[in-house]
Amino acid sequence: MSYPIETIRHSLAHVMAAAVQKLYPDVKFAGGPAIENGFYYDFDTEHRFSEDDFEKIEKEMRALIKSDGKFAQRNVSVAEAMEVFADQPYKMEWLREYDAAGDALSVYAFRDFTDLCRGPHVASSKDLPRDGFKIRTVAGAYWKGDAKNKMLQRIYVDAFASREELDEFLKMQEEAAARDNRKLGRDMDLFHFEPEYAPGAVFWHDKGYKIYRRLIEYIRHRQELARYQEISTPAVMDRCLWERSGHWAKYGEHNYSGKTQDGKTFCVKPMSCPGGMLVFGQGIKSYKDLPLYLAEFGKVNRYEAAGGLSGIMRVREFTQDDAHIFCTEDQLEEEVVKILRFIKDIYNKFGFEKISMKLATRKESEFRIGSDEIWDRAEGALRHALDANGIEYEIAPGDAAFYGPKIDNYLKDSMGRIWQCGTVQLDMNLPERFDLSYIGEDGEKHRPIMLHRAMLGSIERFMGILLESTGGNLPLWLSPEPVVVTPISEKYKDYALDVVGKLRAAGVYARADLRDEKVNYKIRELSLAKTPIIAVVGEKEMADNTVTLRRLAGADQETVVLDDFVEQMKNAVKLPE
C-alpha cells in the first residue's frame, strides 16, 4: 500500500523519537510534525546532540523499521493520558491546558514509544523507506516558540518515499549551498555583514551596490513609463502615525522607536504606506486625477529575531519598491489586472517564467481592522478581478494583511524553489482612517480605494533570489562588471586601457586587470567572481585591433574586432524594455 508523503514523514518522526528514547532513556519529548522535505522532533535531554550522533540514530531507526513494528492507535480520556505521560513534563503541560475541552484524545504507540497524535500513520514500519531519510542538523528551539521557556534540541530530518528521491533532494541542496547568497556575496565581493555593530543590515561593496542601484533603476524606468510619480517620505515619524494606521498594534514590538526630549515617541519607518497617504492627502484631488500612482523606494527597518536573519534574504533593514495606487471603485478591476500583468512582465524580464498567485483572505484577529461588510466587498472585488480575466489562482485562507485581502505572486527559480515576492493588496480601511477623499463628477467628496503594490518586494531579498537562481551568472545589463580586460603582459597594458576607454565611452562599464599575475591565474579569479566577459589582449590583438573573449557561460573563446565588440556590448547592457 502506498501512503501520502506527509503520512510517511509523520510516521518516521515517531520512529526517530522511539530510536532516541532507546539510545537516551532520560529524554523528554515535546513534539515532531511533518514539514516540507521532512520532519523534526523536539527533545529535552542532558545529552547534547551533535553530528557524531546522527549515524547512530539513523542506524537505530533502520533497525526499528526492519522490525515490522505496528502503529497502534487508541482513544483515551485526559485522565488516562495523564497516566500514560506522567513522566513526560511537556506532554503533561499540554494535557493540563487541554483538560478544559474534555474530549477524548488520540494516542499512537510504536514499539516502546507512545505519543499524543491524531495521525494518520502507516500501518507498520515495514511500509516506511529504510534509506529515504537523513538527519540534516540539530538546532535550538524554545518550548512553544517562547524565549521565556526552556531551550530544547530540535533534530531536523530530510525524508522522502525512496532513496532516489532523497538523493535528488540532497543533490539539489548541495547546489543550493554552492549558490547561497552569502557565499556568492563573498566570492563576487558584493556585500558583507557586521553582526556586532549592525545585525541584519547590509554593508554594500561597490559591485553589490551597482547591482542594487541597477535593480532600482530598472523598476524606476518601468514605473515612469507607466505614469507613476515617485515620492520620498521621512525615515523617522511620530508613533501616533502608526497608531492611527493600525500598524503599531500589529507590529509595534518589531519597530525601532525612542523618545525625544519633548516626550514624543518617534519610530524609524517600518513601512511606507502611511507616508504615502499623507502625500495623497495634500491638496484637493479630483476624479480626473485618478488613478493616481505614487511610488517610493522606501528604506525600512523592522526588528527580526537574530535566529531568523539569513544573508540578504531576511534582514532588518531593506528597501521596498513600494507603490500606492489610489482609484475609484469603477477603476479597481482594471488596476488590479494591470498591476498583476506588470509584475509578471517584470519577472519574465529577469528570467522567471513560472508565476503563480494566491488570493489571501481574512482571518479572525484582534488586529484586523474594518467591518465584515468592507472585507466582503474587498475580497469579492479581488476574486472578481481574477475570475473575470481568467487568471488562475489558489486561495490562502487567513493570510490577508490586517487592513485588507491581497493577491501574492510566487515565482519558481531555476532549482524549483518557490518564492513569494510581488503583491497587490486592496485597502478600503486606511483611506478611511486617514480621511482621504477626492471630488467626484457630482462635486461631492468620495473615499478613494487604495492598492498597496510591490513588484520585487524587498530589493535585497529579490537580489538574493536572483543571485541564487542564476548562480551569480547575471544578465549583462545587471552585471556590476560586464567586461574586464586583462593584458597577457605589461607590454600590452596601454592597449588594454584603450579597450576600456572605448567601452566606457560607449556607456559600458569595464575595467582593466593590470595585476602582475599570470593571465591564467587572473582568468580563474575573475571567473570565480562571475565576470561575464573576460577580454584578453596581447600582441596579435593589439596589431589587429581585436579582443579575444572568454565568456562565463561558455567554454570556447572567440576573437572579434574591437569596434564590433563595443557595439555589441553597448546594446547588451541597455535596460530591457
PLY file of the C-alpha trace (Angstrom):
ply
format ascii 1.0
element vertex 577
property float x
property float y
property float z
element edge 576
property int vertex1
property int vertex2
end_header
0.00 0.00 0.00
1.28 3.47 -0.89
0.90 6.34 1.58
0.96 10.13 1.17
4.41 11.58 1.81
3.11 13.55 4.83
2.00 10.27 6.44
5.39 8.70 5.77
7.21 11.69 7.26
4.98 11.82 10.32
5.46 8.09 10.91
9.23 8.45 10.54
9.13 11.19 13.20
7.69 8.63 15.65
10.31 6.09 14.60
13.08 8.62 15.28
11.60 9.50 18.67
11.50 5.78 19.50
15.14 5.45 18.42
16.19 8.45 20.54
14.28 7.04 23.51
16.10 3.73 23.21
19.53 5.35 22.89
18.98 8.09 25.52
16.42 6.78 28.07
16.30 10.05 30.08
14.89 12.01 27.11
11.73 14.10 27.45
9.57 14.62 24.35
7.93 17.81 23.10
6.60 17.23 19.58
7.51 16.50 15.99
5.43 17.41 12.93
5.98 16.65 9.27
7.28 19.70 7.39
8.34 20.48 3.84
11.03 17.99 2.75
10.94 16.03 6.01
10.16 16.43 9.70
11.63 17.49 13.03
11.25 16.46 16.66
12.00 18.49 19.80
13.77 16.79 22.69
14.85 17.73 26.21
17.85 15.75 27.40
21.13 16.30 29.21
22.89 14.73 26.24
23.96 17.36 23.69
23.20 16.03 20.23
25.89 16.53 17.58
26.75 15.19 14.15
28.52 12.31 15.89
25.09 11.04 17.00
23.38 11.23 13.60
24.65 7.91 12.20
23.85 6.13 15.48
20.25 7.43 15.48
19.78 6.61 11.77
21.09 3.07 12.34
18.62 2.53 15.20
15.79 3.92 13.05
16.59 1.42 10.29
16.61 -1.42 12.80
13.19 -0.36 14.11
11.81 -0.10 10.56
13.12 -3.58 9.75
11.46 -4.98 12.90
7.99 -4.58 11.34
6.58 -2.63 14.29
2.89 -1.74 14.21
1.44 1.75 14.72
-1.42 1.19 17.16
-3.95 3.94 17.79
-6.42 4.24 20.67
-8.62 6.95 22.13
-8.17 7.88 25.79
-9.56 10.41 28.22
-7.44 13.26 29.54
-7.11 11.44 32.85
-5.91 8.26 31.13
-3.49 10.25 29.02
-2.04 11.84 32.16
-1.30 8.36 33.49
0.41 7.38 30.24
2.55 10.54 30.13
3.13 11.06 33.86
6.92 11.13 33.33
6.76 13.47 30.31
6.50 17.11 31.53
5.86 18.67 28.10
3.02 16.29 27.32
1.61 16.90 30.82
1.70 20.66 30.34
-0.20 20.30 27.09
-2.72 17.95 28.72
-3.37 20.35 31.60
-4.10 23.14 29.08
-6.30 20.81 27.06
-8.24 19.48 30.07
-10.99 22.09 29.80
-12.13 20.65 26.47
-12.71 17.22 28.00
-12.79 15.42 24.65
-11.23 12.04 24.01
-7.61 12.13 22.89
-5.81 10.04 20.31
-2.52 8.32 21.15
-0.31 6.21 18.91
2.05 3.52 20.16
5.04 2.29 18.18
7.20 -0.31 19.93
8.01 1.20 23.34
7.26 4.76 22.27
3.82 6.34 22.75
2.83 9.85 21.67
-0.19 12.11 21.65
-1.12 12.20 17.99
-4.11 12.49 15.66
-2.29 10.56 12.94
-2.60 9.21 10.38
0.34 6.80 10.30
1.38 3.87 8.19
0.12 0.50 9.42
3.57 -0.93 10.01
7.17 0.23 9.94
7.77 -2.14 7.01
5.80 0.40 4.93
8.50 3.02 5.55
11.60 3.59 3.38
14.77 2.33 5.07
17.05 4.58 3.02
14.76 7.52 2.28
15.78 9.72 5.21
18.85 11.52 6.51
19.36 13.66 9.62
20.21 17.15 8.45
21.03 19.11 11.58
20.23 19.84 15.21
19.25 23.30 16.41
17.93 25.03 19.49
14.19 25.67 19.75
12.28 27.22 22.65
9.36 25.25 24.02
6.23 26.67 22.36
8.45 29.13 20.48
8.63 31.38 23.54
12.07 32.69 24.55
10.91 32.69 28.18
10.68 28.90 28.08
13.41 26.27 28.14
15.58 25.77 25.07
15.02 22.29 23.58
17.04 20.42 20.96
15.36 20.12 17.57
16.56 17.39 15.23
15.72 18.07 11.57
15.46 15.16 9.15
15.10 15.15 5.35
12.68 12.37 4.40
11.28 11.03 1.13
9.48 7.95 -0.13
12.61 6.47 -1.72
16.40 6.66 -1.72
16.30 8.06 -5.26
14.09 10.99 -4.22
16.32 11.66 -1.21
19.48 11.61 -3.35
17.89 14.02 -5.82
16.94 16.36 -2.98
20.40 16.19 -1.38
21.99 16.95 -4.73
19.75 19.99 -5.06
20.74 21.04 -1.52
24.43 20.84 -2.45
23.73 23.00 -5.46
21.80 25.44 -3.26
24.73 25.62 -0.82
27.10 26.42 -3.69
24.69 29.18 -4.77
23.96 30.53 -1.29
23.74 34.32 -1.47
26.20 34.67 1.42
28.81 32.59 -0.41
28.25 34.42 -3.68
28.39 37.72 -1.81
31.91 36.83 -0.68
33.08 35.26 -3.95
31.80 38.17 -6.02
32.79 40.85 -3.47
29.24 42.22 -3.29
28.47 42.80 0.40
29.17 41.74 3.96
27.56 41.91 7.40
28.71 43.22 10.78
26.59 41.30 13.32
28.27 43.03 16.25
27.53 46.56 15.05
24.50 46.31 12.74
22.86 42.86 12.80
20.64 42.24 9.79
21.87 45.27 7.84
23.84 45.04 4.60
27.21 46.68 4.07
27.24 47.08 0.30
30.53 46.91 -1.56
30.95 48.72 -4.85
29.92 45.82 -7.09
26.98 44.81 -4.92
25.76 48.36 -4.73
25.93 48.59 -8.54
23.51 45.64 -8.79
21.28 47.15 -6.10
21.16 50.52 -7.90
20.60 48.88 -11.27
17.57 46.97 -9.96
16.08 50.22 -8.68
16.98 51.98 -11.94
15.12 49.35 -13.94
11.98 49.44 -11.78
12.08 53.24 -11.77
12.36 53.26 -15.58
9.38 50.94 -15.97
7.31 52.92 -13.48
7.98 56.20 -15.25
6.78 54.64 -18.50
3.62 53.54 -16.64
2.92 57.09 -15.34
3.96 56.50 -11.73
5.02 59.51 -9.68
7.98 58.87 -7.39
7.89 60.28 -3.86
10.07 60.06 -0.77
8.79 60.20 2.81
10.71 60.72 6.09
12.71 57.89 7.64
11.60 58.86 11.18
7.99 59.76 12.07
5.85 60.15 15.19
4.47 56.97 16.72
0.93 58.39 16.55
1.03 57.93 12.77
1.49 54.16 13.16
-1.18 54.04 15.86
-3.59 55.78 13.50
-2.87 53.32 10.70
-3.09 50.26 12.97
0.49 49.16 12.30
1.60 49.87 15.87
-0.94 47.47 17.42
0.04 44.75 14.97
3.79 45.31 14.61
4.77 47.70 17.41
7.18 45.24 19.02
9.05 44.99 15.70
9.53 48.77 15.41
12.67 50.68 16.29
11.50 53.60 18.38
12.62 56.03 21.07
11.58 59.14 22.98
12.88 62.59 22.24
13.44 65.38 24.78
9.92 66.71 24.26
8.48 63.38 25.41
7.29 62.21 21.99
7.97 58.72 20.66
9.35 58.53 17.15
9.72 55.42 15.00
12.21 54.51 12.31
9.98 53.85 9.31
8.91 50.16 9.22
6.75 50.55 6.08
5.89 53.26 3.58
2.09 53.21 3.42
1.18 55.91 5.99
3.65 58.32 4.41
2.08 57.70 1.00
-1.36 58.50 2.37
-0.12 61.78 3.85
1.22 62.75 0.41
-2.14 61.92 -1.22
-3.87 64.00 1.44
-2.04 67.17 0.38
-4.26 69.40 -1.73
-7.63 68.70 -3.32
-7.85 65.67 -5.60
-10.38 65.31 -8.40
-11.76 62.17 -10.00
-9.81 63.36 -13.05
-6.57 62.78 -11.08
-7.42 59.10 -10.54
-5.98 56.59 -10.77
-3.01 58.21 -9.05
0.19 56.15 -8.81
2.59 57.08 -6.01
5.80 55.02 -5.90
8.55 55.05 -3.29
11.79 53.15 -2.90
11.41 53.24 0.85
14.21 52.06 3.12
12.50 50.46 6.12
13.66 48.89 9.37
11.96 46.06 11.23
13.28 44.05 14.13
13.69 40.37 13.28
14.92 37.81 15.79
18.63 37.14 15.30
17.93 33.46 14.60
15.70 34.39 11.66
18.30 36.51 9.82
19.63 34.88 6.65
22.08 36.74 4.41
20.26 39.27 2.25
17.15 37.06 2.17
15.98 38.13 5.63
17.35 41.35 7.06
16.33 44.10 9.45
16.95 46.99 7.05
15.78 46.75 3.46
14.35 48.73 0.57
10.89 48.06 -0.87
9.78 49.01 -4.36
6.54 50.17 -2.84
3.67 51.93 -4.58
0.19 53.03 -3.64
-2.47 53.36 -6.30
-5.49 55.49 -5.44
-8.54 54.81 -7.61
-12.32 54.70 -7.72
-14.31 51.51 -7.28
-15.13 51.54 -11.01
-11.41 51.59 -11.84
-10.49 48.86 -9.36
-10.67 45.75 -11.54
-8.67 47.27 -14.39
-5.98 48.50 -11.99
-5.64 45.13 -10.23
-5.23 43.29 -13.52
-2.82 45.94 -14.79
-0.62 45.51 -11.70
-0.62 41.71 -11.97
0.43 41.88 -15.63
3.08 44.46 -14.76
4.53 42.18 -12.07
4.51 39.15 -14.36
6.29 41.04 -17.13
8.95 42.25 -14.69
9.60 38.68 -13.52
9.81 37.45 -17.10
12.48 40.04 -17.84
14.59 38.52 -15.05
14.13 35.03 -16.47
11.37 33.82 -14.14
8.69 32.31 -16.37
6.68 30.23 -13.89
4.48 32.56 -11.86
1.56 31.54 -9.63
-0.85 33.55 -7.49
-2.72 33.16 -4.23
-5.67 35.18 -3.01
-5.10 35.74 0.72
-8.35 36.16 2.66
-9.14 37.47 6.15
-8.58 35.75 9.44
-10.21 36.48 12.75
-7.69 38.52 14.68
-7.70 41.25 17.29
-5.54 43.29 14.91
-7.83 43.10 11.88
-9.45 46.46 11.13
-12.62 47.22 9.21
-16.13 45.80 9.20
-17.14 42.45 7.71
-19.09 44.37 5.09
-15.92 46.16 3.91
-13.99 42.88 3.89
-16.76 41.18 1.91
-16.57 43.94 -0.70
-12.77 43.87 -0.83
-12.42 40.09 -1.10
-15.24 39.95 -3.64
-13.60 42.65 -5.76
-10.26 40.82 -5.94
-11.93 37.48 -6.62
-13.99 39.03 -9.41
-10.93 40.69 -10.97
-9.15 37.32 -11.10
-12.14 35.31 -12.31
-13.33 37.82 -14.89
-9.91 37.93 -16.51
-9.27 34.18 -16.49
-6.33 34.41 -14.07
-5.57 31.15 -12.27
-5.09 31.35 -8.51
-5.38 29.48 -5.23
-7.00 30.60 -2.00
-4.75 31.23 1.02
-7.24 31.44 3.93
-6.20 33.71 6.78
-3.12 35.17 5.03
-4.55 38.63 4.37
-2.96 41.82 5.68
-4.66 43.25 8.77
-6.22 46.01 6.63
-7.32 44.05 3.56
-7.10 40.99 1.29
-4.24 40.59 -1.14
-3.00 38.68 -4.18
0.51 37.37 -3.62
2.74 36.45 -6.54
5.02 33.41 -6.35
7.89 32.69 -8.70
9.81 29.46 -9.23
13.59 29.68 -9.55
15.98 27.50 -11.56
16.19 24.97 -8.70
12.44 24.59 -8.44
12.13 26.63 -5.23
9.07 28.83 -4.75
9.41 32.43 -3.54
6.72 34.92 -2.61
7.73 38.36 -3.90
5.27 40.75 -5.51
1.89 41.58 -4.03
-1.18 43.71 -4.62
-3.29 44.48 -1.55
-6.75 46.02 -1.62
-7.28 48.53 1.17
-10.63 50.15 1.93
-9.75 50.80 5.55
-6.67 53.04 5.73
-8.13 55.72 3.40
-10.99 55.88 5.90
-8.63 56.18 8.88
-6.70 58.98 7.19
-9.88 60.69 5.95
-8.71 60.70 2.31
-11.09 61.98 -0.33
-11.43 63.17 -3.90
-14.06 65.34 -5.59
-16.30 63.27 -7.86
-18.17 64.25 -11.02
-21.08 65.19 -8.78
-18.97 67.78 -6.95
-19.14 65.81 -3.71
-16.36 64.21 -1.65
-15.79 60.49 -2.14
-13.44 57.99 -0.49
-10.75 56.54 -2.77
-9.75 52.89 -2.74
-6.06 52.24 -2.21
-3.98 49.41 -3.66
-0.67 48.61 -2.00
1.74 47.24 -4.60
5.24 45.80 -4.58
6.86 44.09 -7.56
10.25 42.88 -6.40
9.19 43.29 -2.78
12.44 43.73 -0.89
15.25 44.75 -3.25
17.71 42.88 -1.04
15.68 39.68 -0.96
14.96 39.71 -4.69
18.65 40.23 -5.37
19.38 37.19 -3.20
16.82 35.11 -5.10
18.28 36.25 -8.42
21.87 35.52 -7.34
20.98 32.03 -6.16
18.78 31.21 -9.14
21.47 32.27 -11.63
24.40 31.10 -9.51
25.74 34.65 -9.86
25.68 34.50 -13.68
23.69 37.70 -14.02
22.48 39.12 -17.33
24.90 41.62 -18.85
22.63 44.60 -18.22
22.62 43.80 -14.50
26.21 42.70 -14.06
28.34 45.12 -12.00
31.36 44.39 -14.23
30.20 43.21 -17.65
33.75 43.26 -19.05
37.20 43.02 -17.50
40.15 43.50 -19.86
43.40 41.75 -18.99
46.68 42.06 -20.94
48.86 38.95 -21.18
51.85 41.05 -20.10
52.90 44.56 -19.10
53.73 45.36 -22.75
50.03 45.44 -23.68
48.84 47.49 -20.72
48.22 50.62 -22.83
46.14 48.70 -25.36
44.07 47.18 -22.53
43.40 50.68 -21.21
42.43 51.83 -24.72
39.88 49.00 -24.91
38.48 50.00 -21.51
38.30 53.63 -22.61
36.31 52.79 -25.76
33.87 50.62 -23.81
33.32 53.27 -21.15
32.84 55.96 -23.77
30.04 53.80 -25.18
28.36 53.56 -21.76
29.66 50.08 -20.93
31.27 49.67 -17.52
34.67 47.98 -17.92
37.97 47.91 -16.10
41.47 46.63 -16.75
43.06 43.96 -14.56
46.68 45.12 -14.54
47.93 42.98 -11.66
51.36 41.44 -12.06
49.98 37.90 -12.22
49.87 35.23 -14.89
46.89 35.63 -17.19
45.51 32.13 -16.40
45.52 32.94 -12.68
43.60 36.17 -13.32
41.10 34.35 -15.53
40.43 31.80 -12.77
39.88 34.56 -10.19
37.66 36.60 -12.50
35.62 33.51 -13.31
35.12 32.80 -9.60
33.87 36.38 -9.25
31.34 35.62 -12.04
32.74 38.17 -14.52
30.55 37.66 -17.62
33.20 38.53 -20.24
36.97 38.50 -19.88
38.69 40.26 -22.78
42.30 39.08 -23.18
44.68 41.24 -25.23
48.20 40.62 -26.44
50.46 41.25 -29.43
48.09 39.86 -32.06
45.01 41.63 -30.65
46.88 44.96 -30.49
48.13 44.57 -34.08
44.68 43.62 -35.43
42.66 45.97 -33.20
40.72 42.99 -31.78
39.97 41.36 -28.42
39.86 37.67 -27.51
36.81 36.93 -25.38
36.19 34.31 -22.72
32.54 34.19 -21.70
31.46 32.87 -18.33
28.61 30.91 -19.85
30.72 29.05 -22.43
33.93 27.04 -22.72
35.06 28.40 -26.08
36.82 31.67 -26.77
36.45 33.96 -29.76
38.35 36.85 -31.27
36.34 39.82 -32.51
37.07 43.25 -33.94
37.14 45.81 -31.12
34.65 48.24 -32.67
32.18 45.39 -33.30
32.58 44.21 -29.72
31.96 47.72 -28.36
28.77 48.00 -30.43
27.57 44.56 -29.24
28.18 45.48 -25.61
26.56 48.87 -25.99
23.28 47.13 -26.84
23.72 44.24 -24.40
23.93 46.44 -21.29
20.83 48.50 -22.03
17.89 48.19 -19.66
15.36 45.67 -21.03
12.08 47.14 -22.20
0 1
1 2
2 3
3 4
4 5
5 6
6 7
7 8
8 9
9 10
10 11
11 12
12 13
13 14
14 15
15 16
16 17
17 18
18 19
19 20
20 21
21 22
22 23
23 24
24 25
25 26
26 27
27 28
28 29
29 30
30 31
31 32
32 33
33 34
34 35
35 36
36 37
37 38
38 39
39 40
40 41
41 42
42 43
43 44
44 45
45 46
46 47
47 48
48 49
49 50
50 51
51 52
52 53
53 54
54 55
55 56
56 57
57 58
58 59
59 60
60 61
61 62
62 63
63 64
64 65
65 66
66 67
67 68
68 69
69 70
70 71
71 72
72 73
73 74
74 75
75 76
76 77
77 78
78 79
79 80
80 81
81 82
82 83
83 84
84 85
85 86
86 87
87 88
88 89
89 90
90 91
91 92
92 93
93 94
94 95
95 96
96 97
97 98
98 99
99 100
100 101
101 102
102 103
103 104
104 105
105 106
106 107
107 108
108 109
109 110
110 111
111 112
112 113
113 114
114 115
115 116
116 117
117 118
118 119
119 120
120 121
121 122
122 123
123 124
124 125
125 126
126 127
127 128
128 129
129 130
130 131
131 132
132 133
133 134
134 135
135 136
136 137
137 138
138 139
139 140
140 141
141 142
142 143
143 144
144 145
145 146
146 147
147 148
148 149
149 150
150 151
151 152
152 153
153 154
154 155
155 156
156 157
157 158
158 159
159 160
160 161
161 162
162 163
163 164
164 165
165 166
166 167
167 168
168 169
169 170
170 171
171 172
172 173
173 174
174 175
175 176
176 177
177 178
178 179
179 180
180 181
181 182
182 183
183 184
184 185
185 186
186 187
187 188
188 189
189 190
190 191
191 192
192 193
193 194
194 195
195 196
196 197
197 198
198 199
199 200
200 201
201 202
202 203
203 204
204 205
205 206
206 207
207 208
208 209
209 210
210 211
211 212
212 213
213 214
214 215
215 216
216 217
217 218
218 219
219 220
220 221
221 222
222 223
223 224
224 225
225 226
226 227
227 228
228 229
229 230
230 231
231 232
232 233
233 234
234 235
235 236
236 237
237 238
238 239
239 240
240 241
241 242
242 243
243 244
244 245
245 246
246 247
247 248
248 249
249 250
250 251
251 252
252 253
253 254
254 255
255 256
256 257
257 258
258 259
259 260
260 261
261 262
262 263
263 264
264 265
265 266
266 267
267 268
268 269
269 270
270 271
271 272
272 273
273 274
274 275
275 276
276 277
277 278
278 279
279 280
280 281
281 282
282 283
283 284
284 285
285 286
286 287
287 288
288 289
289 290
290 291
291 292
292 293
293 294
294 295
295 296
296 297
297 298
298 299
299 300
300 301
301 302
302 303
303 304
304 305
305 306
306 307
307 308
308 309
309 310
310 311
311 312
312 313
313 314
314 315
315 316
316 317
317 318
318 319
319 320
320 321
321 322
322 323
323 324
324 325
325 326
326 327
327 328
328 329
329 330
330 331
331 332
332 333
333 334
334 335
335 336
336 337
337 338
338 339
339 340
340 341
341 342
342 343
343 344
344 345
345 346
346 347
347 348
348 349
349 350
350 351
351 352
352 353
353 354
354 355
355 356
356 357
357 358
358 359
359 360
360 361
361 362
362 363
363 364
364 365
365 366
366 367
367 368
368 369
369 370
370 371
371 372
372 373
373 374
374 375
375 376
376 377
377 378
378 379
379 380
380 381
381 382
382 383
383 384
384 385
385 386
386 387
387 388
388 389
389 390
390 391
391 392
392 393
393 394
394 395
395 396
396 397
397 398
398 399
399 400
400 401
401 402
402 403
403 404
404 405
405 406
406 407
407 408
408 409
409 410
410 411
411 412
412 413
413 414
414 415
415 416
416 417
417 418
418 419
419 420
420 421
421 422
422 423
423 424
424 425
425 426
426 427
427 428
428 429
429 430
430 431
431 432
432 433
433 434
434 435
435 436
436 437
437 438
438 439
439 440
440 441
441 442
442 443
443 444
444 445
445 446
446 447
447 448
448 449
449 450
450 451
451 452
452 453
453 454
454 455
455 456
456 457
457 458
458 459
459 460
460 461
461 462
462 463
463 464
464 465
465 466
466 467
467 468
468 469
469 470
470 471
471 472
472 473
473 474
474 475
475 476
476 477
477 478
478 479
479 480
480 481
481 482
482 483
483 484
484 485
485 486
486 487
487 488
488 489
489 490
490 491
491 492
492 493
493 494
494 495
495 496
496 497
497 498
498 499
499 500
500 501
501 502
502 503
503 504
504 505
505 506
506 507
507 508
508 509
509 510
510 511
511 512
512 513
513 514
514 515
515 516
516 517
517 518
518 519
519 520
520 521
521 522
522 523
523 524
524 525
525 526
526 527
527 528
528 529
529 530
530 531
531 532
532 533
533 534
534 535
535 536
536 537
537 538
538 539
539 540
540 541
541 542
542 543
543 544
544 545
545 546
546 547
547 548
548 549
549 550
550 551
551 552
552 553
553 554
554 555
555 556
556 557
557 558
558 559
559 560
560 561
561 562
562 563
563 564
564 565
565 566
566 567
567 568
568 569
569 570
570 571
571 572
572 573
573 574
574 575
575 576
